[in-house]
Amino acid sequence: MYRRAELFIEDYVVLVGMLLLALLIGFYYAYKDRKKSTTENYYFGDSNLSPIPVGLSMALTFVSSITVLAYPAHAYLYGTVIMWFGISTLVQALIACLYYIPLLHRLKIKSINQYLEMRFNGRMKVLNSFILVVNMVFYMAITVFLTGLCLDAVSPIKLNVGIIVTSATCTLYTTLGGMKAVIWTDTFQAFVLLAGSLAVFIKGILMVGGIGNVQEAIVRGERNTFWEFDLDPTIPHSFWTIFIGGAFAWCGTMCTNQAITQRYLSCKSVKDARVASLTSAIPICFLLILAALNGCVIYAYYEGCDPVLSKRIRLPDQLTSLMVLDIFHDIPGMAGLFISSAYSGMLSTVSSGINSMAVLILEDFILPCKPHLTQSIRLKLSKFVSFLLGSLTAGIAFVVPFLGSTVIKIIFSFVGIFVGSMTAVFTMGIFFPWANTVGAFAGLLSGPSVAFWVFIGSVMQSPSSKVIHSMPPRSIEMCPIIPGSPHLNVSTSSLEEHSYVYSTSVVTTWSAYNMAALSPTTSHGTFDYLYSISYMYLGVLGFLVSLFVGLLVSFITGPSNPKSMDPVLFLPLVDNEHLPEKIRKFFRFGVPDIPPHSRSISKSLNGSHKFNQDEKKLPETLLLVKVEELESVV
């Protein structure tokens, strides 16, 4: 009979201590900045934060409990190919440093979607802001649920209680301390997350007898999939699906998400923002690869006795938590350290999301209707909105279990449906001067519609044979079968009755024994093939559809004249002062260059946006920003 491992008092002390420290940081900055009643300080830290802690905070914003818990489970199921998730994150740092950071510091906008108002109109800003808020709240809810699931698996604390406690803690210190509390709490939590992940990896390696035994186990289990280079887009996980799909998802997340662009603007210069971006990329890559390696170690540890099939746990996402209890059952405090690392990732994601979405709601929804609110009222509204967002996140977290899929699948499907299209709209505005407002609207609506249609089709369709055979086998052959055991009373024949939702629909949990029991769908029609496309390509599909439809509609309805476009809002795809003038001119697509006198003014303003010759063509928001900057210089 399996013994349910339990946490020691020391484990609870470590966990509670981490939560209390986060609260203390929030109280500290609330007290320290009590006389600075401005939203500039609350949301941006007066734009004078150090790039290293900002970079670590950015890394933890989207490397959350999902990294600590869900990625190892995904690697356990699919093998070493999952390591490409980490490598794909490096692409976003290059794109951000080359294009988005210079543009953001040129314009000095508080909301990333204000760019869409300048480039197109206010309705584009509102629509994109609404989509981003919905997307971010849903993402935060998933991280809260997953962390509560972790605690539910290893302690007497129920899932519902865990969701309430974690949401309340995060909402409280974020609402009180603002951006500074978020940044410095994230910096501390980054080291906690790293320590917890490394502890599991090192102890797990020792428990299975060394790295060699892990390698042999993943080969026996058909999980040595790192070099899977099949170009077939219907294979759920290969180098191409993960690297390309992951790169698109990370670029959208790290370049056009308010939670990240707000960090770029918290740095005092373009150089510092680029340092922050590069600082974030390295730990993201390392932690995701480490998470995949932990999944391989977990497989080696439980080889032949799958904890889900043997009913020790309910979901694959609880695998890491179970292993932590098993390997650290004789070392008080270590399990608490790991759980703290999962909580650290969650607190970082939710606090960053709450703070950044509060900016969007204030700047894009409230202030356009009430532009004359005092700084004091704006600050109070900001804190109230932060509290509401935290409460909404907790409420949605209770719904996540009913979605019936693994966390990674849910996240990349949802991100793919929306983020790819939002990135396409910014791409049209920044790099394609012919795009007009009608085209941008058409692109922003068509991309998510097509991606959602494909997603629903994949859910309704039976799994294809390629999906079935892409999942390595799992077994309970080596499990001790003890009569009357509440934890293990299964045999290989019972596998056919055990199922959970994964991949594209409700499918049976695969093993070498139940392949014959499956009746996969063979895709012959165009739609069948489309519905079989890997969920990792949903973001790519949404991006390409939005970009194509947006530009097509722009040309049909009358493209914008590049010569009349404000050069402040444009960036050429290729531009370097060492290139021949003909090449630089070609990639400007007819958009006039920024006048030399504007460049000198921009330089004197320490990296702020550049001026156009005809200020009357600029939106009112940008003119207001320029006036404020000139007054500060004077």
C-alpha positions in Angstrom: 0.0 0.0 0.0 1.4 3.4 -1.0 2.1 5.7 1.9 1.0 9.3 1.2 4.0 11.4 2.0 3.2 14.5 4.0 4.9 17.9 4.5 6.9 18.5 7.6 6.4 21.6 9.8 9.7 22.9 8.4 8.2 22.8 4.9 5.2 24.9 6.0 7.6 27.3 7.7 9.6 27.8 4.4 6.4 28.3 2.4 4.8 30.7 4.8 8.0 32.6 5.2 8.2 33.2 1.4 4.7 34.5 1.3 5.2 36.8 4.3 8.4 38.2 2.7 6.4 39.1 -0.4 3.8 40.8 1.7 6.5 42.7 3.6 8.0 44.0 0.4 4.6 45.3 -0.7 4.0 47.0 2.7 7.6 48.5 2.6 7.1 50.2 -0.8 3.6 51.3 0.1 5.1 53.1 3.2 8.2 54.3 1.4 6.3 55.9 -1.5 3.3 57.1 0.5 4.1 60.7 -0.5 4.5 59.9 -4.2 0.9 59.8 -5.2 1.5 59.5 -8.9 0.6 56.7 -11.4 4.1 57.2 -13.0 5.7 55.9 -9.8 3.1 53.3 -9.1 3.2 51.7 -12.6 6.7 52.5 -13.9 8.9 53.1 -10.8 9.6 56.7 -12.1 11.3 55.0 -15.1 14.6 54.7 -13.3 14.8 51.1 -12.3 18.0 49.0 -12.6 17.9 46.7 -15.7 19.1 43.5 -14.0 16.2 43.2 -11.5 13.9 44.4 -14.3 15.2 41.6 -16.5 14.8 39.0 -13.8 11.2 40.3 -13.2 10.5 39.9 -16.9 11.8 36.4 -16.9 9.5 35.4 -14.0 6.5 37.1 -15.5 6.0 34.3 -18.0 8.2 31.6 -16.4 5.9 30.8 -13.6 4.6 27.8 -11.7 3.9 26.5 -15.2 7.6 26.1 -15.7 8.1 24.3 -12.4 5.1 22.0 -12.7 3.7 21.8 -16.2 6.8 21.7 -18.4 8.3 18.7 -16.5 5.0 16.9 -16.9 5.0 17.7 -20.6 8.6 16.3 -20.9 7.5 13.2 -19.0 4.8 12.6 -21.6 6.7 13.5 -24.7 10.4 13.4 -24.0 13.4 15.5 -24.7 11.9 17.4 -27.6 10.3 19.7 -25.1 13.7 21.3 -24.5 13.2 23.2 -27.7 10.6 25.3 -25.9 13.5 26.9 -24.0 15.7 27.5 -27.0 12.9 29.1 -28.9 12.7 31.9 -26.3 16.0 33.4 -27.5 14.3 34.7 -30.7 12.1 37.2 -28.8 15.1 39.0 -27.3 16.5 39.7 -30.7 13.2 41.1 -32.1 12.6 43.2 -29.0 16.1 44.7 -29.0 16.1 45.5 -32.7 12.6 46.9 -33.1 10.2 47.2 -30.1 12.4 48.7 -27.4 13.7 51.6 -29.6 10.1 52.3 -30.7 8.7 52.3 -27.2 11.4 54.6 -25.8 10.9 56.9 -28.8 7.2 57.3 -28.1 7.2 57.1 -24.3 3.7 55.7 -24.3 2.3 54.2 -21.1 0.1 51.6 -22.8 1.5 49.5 -25.6 -1.9 49.8 -27.3 -1.6 53.6 -27.5 0.6 52.9 -30.5 -2.4 51.5 -32.3 -4.3 54.7 -31.6 -1.5 56.8 -33.0 -1.1 54.6 -36.1 -4.8 53.7 -36.7 -7.5 55.1 -34.4 -8.8 54.8 -30.9 -11.2 51.9 -31.6 -8.2 49.7 -32.6 -6.6 50.6 -29.2 -9.8 49.7 -27.3 -10.4 46.4 -29.1 -6.8 45.2 -28.8 -6.7 46.3 -25.1 -9.9 44.3 -24.4 -8.4 41.1 -26.1 -5.1 41.5 -24.1 -6.9 41.9 -20.8 -9.0 38.8 -21.4 -6.0 36.8 -22.5 -3.9 37.9 -19.5 -6.5 37.3 -16.9 -7.1 33.8 -18.3 -3.3 33.1 -18.2 -3.1 34.3 -14.6 -6.0 32.1 -13.6 -4.2 29.1 -15.1 -1.1 29.8 -13.1 -3.1 30.2 -9.9 -5.0 27.0 -10.5 -1.8 25.0 -11.2 -0.1 26.2 -8.0 -3.2 25.3 -6.0 -3.1 21.9 -7.7 0.5 21.5 -6.6 -0.4 22.2 -2.9 -3.5 19.9 -3.2 -1.3 17.0 -4.3 1.2 17.3 -1.5 -0.7 18.6 1.5 -4.0 18.5 3.3 -4.8 21.9 1.9 -7.6 21.6 -0.6 -7.4 23.1 -4.1 -10.1 25.8 -3.5 -8.3 27.0 -0.3 -5.0 27.2 -2.1 -6.5 29.3 -4.9 -8.0 31.7 -2.4 -4.8 32.1 -0.3 -2.4 32.5 -3.2 -4.7 35.0 -5.0 -5.2 37.1 -1.9 -1.5 37.2 -1.1 -0.5 38.3 -4.6 -3.3 40.8 -5.0 -2.5 42.4 -1.6 1.2 43.1 -2.1 0.7 44.2 -5.8 -2.1 46.6 -4.9 -0.1 48.1 -2.1 3.4 48.4 -3.5 2.9 48.8 -7.2 5.7 48.2 -9.8 8.6 48.5 -7.3 7.1 45.8 -5.1 6.6 43.6 -8.1 10.1 44.1 -9.4 12.0 43.4 -6.1 9.7 40.6 -5.1 10.3 39.0 -8.5 14.1 39.3 -8.0 14.0 37.4 -4.7 11.6 34.9 -6.1 13.8 34.2 -9.2 16.5 32.7 -6.9 13.9 30.7 -5.0 12.5 29.2 -8.2 16.0 28.4 -9.4 17.0 26.8 -6.1 13.8 24.6 -6.0 14.2 23.4 -9.6 17.9 22.6 -9.2 17.2 20.7 -5.9 14.7 18.4 -7.7 17.1 17.8 -10.6 20.2 17.0 -8.4 18.3 14.9 -5.9 16.4 13.1 -8.6 19.6 12.2 -10.5 21.1 10.8 -7.3 17.9 8.8 -6.6 17.9 7.0 -10.0 21.7 6.3 -9.9 23.1 9.0 -12.2 22.6 10.7 -15.6 23.4 7.5 -17.4 20.4 5.7 -15.9 18.2 8.6 -16.9 19.5 8.4 -20.5 18.9 4.7 -20.6 15.3 5.1 -19.2 14.3 7.7 -21.8 15.7 5.5 -24.6 13.7 2.5 -23.3 10.6 4.7 -23.0 10.9 6.1 -26.5 11.4 9.6 -25.1 14.8 10.4 -26.7 12.9 12.8 -29.1 15.2 15.8 -29.2 16.2 15.2 -32.8 12.7 14.9 -34.1 12.9 17.0 -37.3 9.8 15.7 -39.1 8.3 18.6 -41.1 4.8 17.2 -40.8 2.7 20.0 -39.2 0.2 17.5 -37.7 2.8 16.0 -35.4 2.1 17.7 -32.0 5.7 18.0 -30.9 8.7 18.2 -33.2 11.6 20.6 -33.6 9.6 22.6 -36.1 6.3 22.8 -34.3 7.9 23.7 -31.0 10.6 26.1 -32.3 8.5 28.0 -34.8 5.3 27.9 -32.8 7.2 28.7 -29.6 9.1 31.6 -31.2 5.9 33.2 -32.5 4.3 32.8 -29.1 7.2 34.2 -27.2 7.7 37.2 -29.6 4.0 38.1 -29.2 4.3 37.8 -25.4 7.6 39.6 -24.9 7.1 42.3 -27.5 3.4 43.3 -27.5 2.2 42.4 -24.0 1.8 45.3 -21.6 3.3 43.3 -18.7 6.7 43.3 -20.6 6.6 46.6 -22.4 5.9 48.3 -19.1 9.2 46.8 -17.9 11.0 48.2 -20.9 9.6 51.7 -20.1 10.6 51.3 -16.4 14.3 51.5 -17.6 15.7 54.9 -18.1 17.2 54.4 -21.6 17.1 52.1 -24.7 20.4 50.6 -23.6 19.2 49.7 -20.2 16.0 48.2 -21.6 18.0 46.0 -24.0 20.2 44.8 -21.1 16.9 43.9 -19.3 15.7 42.0 -22.3 18.9 40.0 -22.7 19.0 39.4 -18.9 15.5 37.9 -19.1 16.2 35.7 -22.1 19.0 33.7 -20.5 17.2 32.6 -17.3 14.0 31.8 -19.3 15.9 29.5 -21.7 17.8 27.9 -18.8 14.8 27.3 -16.6 12.7 25.8 -19.4 15.5 23.4 -20.4 16.0 22.5 -16.7 12.2 21.9 -16.4 12.4 19.5 -19.4 15.3 17.7 -17.9 13.4 17.4 -14.6 10.6 15.7 -16.6 13.1 13.2 -17.9 14.3 12.5 -14.4 10.7 12.0 -13.2 10.1 9.5 -16.0 13.3 7.6 -15.0 12.2 7.6 -11.3 8.6 6.3 -12.1 9.5 4.1 -15.1 7.2 1.1 -15.2 4.8 2.5 -12.6 3.1 5.6 -14.0 1.6 7.6 -11.1 -1.5 8.7 -13.1 -2.4 5.2 -14.4 -1.8 3.8 -10.9 -4.1 6.4 -9.5 -1.6 8.0 -7.1 -2.4 11.3 -8.6 -5.2 12.7 -10.8 -3.4 14.7 -13.4 0.1 14.6 -15.1 0.6 18.2 -13.9 0.9 16.8 -10.4 3.9 14.6 -11.2 6.6 17.0 -10.1 4.8 17.6 -6.7 4.5 13.9 -6.1 8.2 13.2 -6.8 9.3 16.0 -4.6 7.5 14.4 -1.7 8.9 11.0 -2.5 12.5 12.0 -2.8 12.6 14.5 0.0 10.5 12.6 2.5 13.5 12.4 4.9 14.8 15.9 4.5 12.5 18.5 6.3 12.2 21.8 4.5 13.3 20.7 1.0 9.7 20.0 -0.2 8.8 23.4 1.2 11.6 24.9 -0.8 10.2 23.4 -4.0 6.6 24.4 -3.3 7.9 27.9 -2.6 9.6 27.9 -6.0 6.3 27.0 -7.6 4.6 29.8 -5.6 7.3 32.2 -6.5 6.7 31.7 -10.2 3.0 32.1 -9.7 3.2 35.2 -7.6 5.5 36.9 -10.2 3.2 36.1 -13.1 0.0 37.2 -11.3 1.5 40.4 -9.7 3.0 41.5 -13.1 -0.3 40.8 -14.9 -2.4 42.6 -12.3 -0.1 45.7 -12.4 0.1 45.8 -16.2 -3.6 45.2 -16.9 -4.5 47.9 -14.4 -2.4 50.3 -16.6 -4.3 49.2 -19.7 -7.7 49.7 -18.0 -6.7 53.1 -16.6 -5.0 54.5 -19.7 -7.2 52.9 -22.5 -10.6 52.8 -20.9 -11.0 55.2 -17.9 -8.8 58.2 -18.8 -10.2 58.7 -22.4 -13.6 59.1 -20.7 -12.4 61.1 -17.7 -9.1 62.8 -18.8 -9.1 65.4 -16.0 -8.8 63.1 -13.0 -6.2 64.2 -10.5 -3.2 62.0 -9.8 -4.5 61.1 -6.4 -7.8 59.8 -7.8 -5.9 58.0 -10.6 -3.8 56.2 -8.0 -6.8 55.2 -6.0 -8.6 53.9 -9.1 -5.4 52.0 -10.0 -5.4 50.2 -6.7 -9.1 49.4 -6.9 -8.7 48.0 -10.4 -5.8 45.9 -9.2 -7.9 44.5 -6.5 -10.8 43.7 -8.9 -8.4 42.0 -11.4 -7.0 39.8 -8.5 -10.5 38.8 -7.5 -11.5 38.0 -11.1 -8.3 35.9 -11.6 -9.2 33.8 -8.5 -12.8 33.3 -9.8 -11.7 32.1 -13.2 -9.1 29.8 -11.6 -12.0 27.8 -10.2 -13.2 27.2 -13.7 -9.9 26.0 -15.2 -10.3 22.3 -14.0 -13.4 22.0 -16.1 -11.5 22.7 -19.3 -10.1 19.2 -19.3 -6.6 19.4 -20.8 -3.0 19.6 -19.7 -1.9 23.1 -18.8 0.7 23.5 -21.6 -2.0 22.6 -24.2 -4.5 25.1 -22.7 -1.9 27.9 -22.6 -0.5 27.6 -26.1 -3.9 27.1 -27.7 -5.3 30.2 -26.0 -2.2 32.2 -26.6 -2.2 31.1 -30.3 -5.8 32.1 -30.8 -5.2 35.7 -29.7 -1.5 36.6 -29.4 -0.6 35.7 -33.0 -3.2 38.1 -34.4 -2.3 40.9 -32.0 1.3 40.6 -33.0 0.3 40.8 -36.7 -1.6 44.1 -36.1 1.5 45.6 -34.6 3.6 44.2 -37.4 1.3 45.8 -40.0 1.5 49.2 -38.2 5.2 49.3 -37.6 6.7 47.7 -40.8 4.0 48.1 -43.5 3.1 51.8 -44.2 0.3 50.8 -46.7 -1.9 49.2 -43.9 -4.9 51.3 -43.1 -7.5 51.2 -40.3 -10.0 49.1 -42.1 -7.3 46.5 -42.9 -6.1 46.5 -39.3 -9.6 45.8 -38.0 -10.2 43.0 -40.6 -6.9 41.4 -39.6 -7.5 41.6 -35.9 -10.9 40.0 -36.2 -10.1 37.4 -38.9 -7.0 35.8 -37.3 -8.5 34.8 -34.0 -11.7 33.7 -35.8 -9.8 31.3 -38.0 -7.5 30.1 -35.2 -10.5 29.5 -32.9 -12.4 27.6 -35.7 -9.4 25.3 -36.2 -9.1 24.8 -32.5 -12.8 23.8 -32.1 -12.5 21.5 -35.1 -9.5 19.8 -33.5 -11.4 19.3 -30.3 -14.4 17.8 -32.1 -12.3 15.6 -34.3 -11.1 12.2 -33.2 -7.3 11.9 -32.8 -5.4 11.1 -36.0 -3.1 8.1 -36.1 -0.1 10.4 -36.2 -1.2 12.0 -32.9 -1.6 8.6 -31.3 1.8 7.2 -32.4 3.6 10.4 -31.4 2.8 9.8 -27.8 5.4 7.5 -26.1 4.1 4.5 -24.1 3.4 4.5 -20.4 3.1 1.4 -18.3 2.3 0.1 -14.8 3.9 -3.3 -15.3 6.4 -2.8 -12.4 3.8 -1.5 -10.0 3.1 -3.7 -6.9 -0.5 -4.9 -7.1 -1.7 -5.1 -3.5 -5.2 -6.3 -2.9 -7.4 -3.6 -1.2 -4.9 -0.8 -1.8 -6.8 2.5 -2.4 -3.9 3.8 -4.4 -3.2 1.0 -6.7 -5.7 -1.6 -7.8 -5.3 -1.7 -11.5 -3.9 -4.0 -14.1 -2.8 -3.5 -17.7 -6.3 -4.3 -19.0 -7.8 -1.4 -17.0 -5.7 1.0 -19.1 -8.4 1.0 -21.7 -10.9 2.5 -19.2 -8.6 5.2 -18.0 -8.6 8.5 -20.0 -7.8 12.1 -19.7 -8.0 15.0 -22.1 -4.9 15.7 -24.0 -3.7 16.7 -27.4 -6.7 17.7 -29.5 -9.5 15.7 -27.9 -10.6 13.3 -25.2 -8.3 10.3 -25.9 -7.3 7.1 -24.1 -4.0 7.3 -22.2 -1.6 5.5 -24.6 0.4 2.5 -23.7 1.9 -0.5 -25.5 -1.2 -2.5 -24.5 -4.0 -0.4 -25.7 -2.9 0.8 -29.1 -5.1 -1.8 -30.7 -8.2 -0.6 -28.8 -8.0 2.8 -30.5 -9.9 3.8 -33.6 -8.0 6.8 -34.9 -9.4 9.0 -37.6 -7.6 9.0 -40.9 -7.5 12.5 -42.3 -8.4 12.7 -46.0 -10.2 16.0 -46.5 -8.7 19.4 -46.4 -10.6 20.4 -43.2 -9.6 17.1 -41.5 -6.0 17.9 -42.2 -6.4 21.5 -41.0 -7.9 20.3 -37.8 -5.0 17.9 -37.2 -2.4 20.7 -37.3 -0.4 20.9 -34.1 -1.8 23.3 -31.5 1.7 24.9 -31.5 0.9 26.3 -34.9 -2.3 28.1 -33.9 -0.3 31.3 -33.2 1.5 31.1 -36.5 -1.8 30.5 -38.3 -3.5 33.5 -36.5 -0.5 35.7 -37.4 -0.4 34.8 -41.1 -4.2 35.1 -41.5 -4.3 38.5 -39.8 -1.3 39.8 -41.7 -2.6 38.5 -45.1 -6.2 39.7 -44.6 -5.1 43.0 -43.1 -2.9 43.9 -46.0 -5.3 42.6 -48.6 -8.2 44.6 -47.2 -5.9 47.7 -47.0 -5.1 47.5 -50.7 -8.7 46.8 -51.6 -10.1 49.7 -49.6 -7.3 52.1 -50.6 -3.8 51.7 -49.1 -2.3 54.5 -47.0 0.3 56.7 -48.7 3.7 55.9 -47.3 4.9 59.4 -48.1 2.3 60.9 -45.7 3.0 58.5 -42.9 4.5 59.9 -39.7 8.1 58.5 -39.6 8.0 58.5 -35.8 5.6 55.5 -36.0 7.5 53.5 -38.6 10.5 51.2 -38.4 12.2 49.7 -41.5 12.8 46.0 -41.4 16.4 46.6 -42.4 18.2 49.7 -41.3 21.8 50.4 -40.5 24.0 53.5 -41.1 26.7 51.3 -42.6 24.4 50.0 -45.4 24.2 51.7 -48.8 21.7 54.5 -49.0 19.7 52.7 -51.8 19.1 49.6 -49.5 18.1 51.8 -46.6 15.7 53.8 -48.8 14.2 50.6 -50.3 13.2 49.2 -46.8 11.6 52.5 -45.9 9.0 51.8 -48.6 8.6 55.5 -49.3 8.2 56.7 -45.7 10.2 59.9 -45.3 13.3 59.7 -43.0 13.2 61.5 -39.7 14.7 65.0 -40.2 18.2 65.6 -38.8 17.1 68.4 -36.4 14.5 66.0 -35.0 17.2 63.5 -34.3 19.2 66.0 -32.3 16.2 67.0 -30.3 15.4 63.4 -29.6 19.0 62.8 -28.5 18.9 65.7 -26.0 15.8 64.2 -24.5 17.7 61.1 -23.5 16.2 58.5 -25.8 12.7 59.8 -26.1 10.7 59.8 -29.4 11.7 61.8 -32.4 9.9 64.7 -33.9 8.1 65.0 -37.2 8.4 68.2 -39.3 4.6 68.6 -39.5 3.4 68.3 -35.9 -0.2 68.8 -37.0 -0.2 65.3 -38.4 0.5 63.7 -35.1 -2.2 62.4 -32.8 -3.2 64.6 -29.9 -1.8 62.0 -27.4 1.7 62.2 -28.9 1.6 66.0 -29.1 0.8 66.1 -25.4 3.7 63.9 -24.6 6.1 66.1 -26.5 4.9 69.3 -24.8 5.4 67.6 -21.4 8.9 66.5 -22.3 9.9 70.0 -23.6 8.6 71.5 -20.3 10.7 69.1 -18.3 13.8 70.0 -20.3 13.2 73.7 -19.8 
